[in-house]
Amino acid sequence: MATQESVLTSTDFPKLKLLKRGKVRDVYDLGEHLLIVATDRLSAFDVILPQGIPYKGKVLTKISEWWFEQMQDIVKNHLVSTIVFDFPAECKPYWDALEDRSMLVRKAKPLPVECVVRGYLSGSGWAEYQESTSVCGIPLTQGLVESSKLDEPIFTPATKEEVGLHDINISFEKMVEIVGRELAEQMREIALLIFERGARIAVEKEIIIADTKMEFGLDENDHLMLIDELLTPDSSRFWPMGTYRPGTSQPSFDKQFVRDYLISINFNRKPPGPQLPEEIIHKTSALYLQALKRITGTELF
């Protein structure tokens, strides 16, 4: 198992222009394109934790690449290549660090709303349902329990906040105010199509996709384009079908394992994040690697 010394939690490429550091990804401006590097940083409850998760960035990159290919007939995505030999010459000194964890992507104007689709009642959706029997203004059936399967997937957008701040669930009408009705309806339609196809594919691999979030931007012609990541263990809840039991939280192939640990120690969900026990780090790494193998059929080593 990898040690913390082999975990990449931050990048430093002096010959490249750093554009920004997100919760997980470092983004470099290469002129015509962007270079997105998925580090091994882990954020939970929108707080970046002090230790990284071995192989996490590589898993996120490979799973996103696989899903982008599955969805390319539904909507254009920003991916150009994940092969370092395809990257501009100025990236060559950093090939070793970039390999398997970076994407050369088309530039886009990011839209300020996260597109969340829920097929099951969990997380903030479950918390909201307990108070109002609705999620983001969408009324749901009475009597649902935690992890209940919804009658049909629902679209529940959220604001995109800066690092360290919590994303906020909003109604569809609030989303319309932010991006306009035509764009909001297009984003909702595409997000639901992607979720429904992803959920069908995952069932064949004995995985339930409980929910996911995705991001869109506008290309140079103001056409909608899928950006960032897609259907990864960071952006989705993956539950093994064989152990699914509504009425409680589910075991999962994602960072819910870390969230559950943080809840157990009464973490206040504010920076700085606590140190994680080695057991939690290694178990989380193993879950991410299992997700990669189950979904794509490939392994890192």
Secondary structure, DSSP 8 states (H G I E B T S, - for coil): ---GGG-------TTSEEEEE-SSEEEEE-SSEEEEEE-S--EETTEE-SS--TTHHHHHHHHHHHHHHHHTTTS-B-EEE--GGGS-GGGGGGHHHHTTTEEEEE--EE-SEEEEEEEE--HHHHHHHHHHSEETTEE--TT--TT-EEEEEEE--EE---TTS---B--HHHHHHHH-HHHHHHHHHHHHHHHHHHHHHHHHTTEEEEEEEEEEEE-TTS-EEEES--S-TTTEEEEEGGG--TTS----SSTHHHHHHHHHTT--S-SS-----HHHHHHHHHHHHHHHHHHHS----
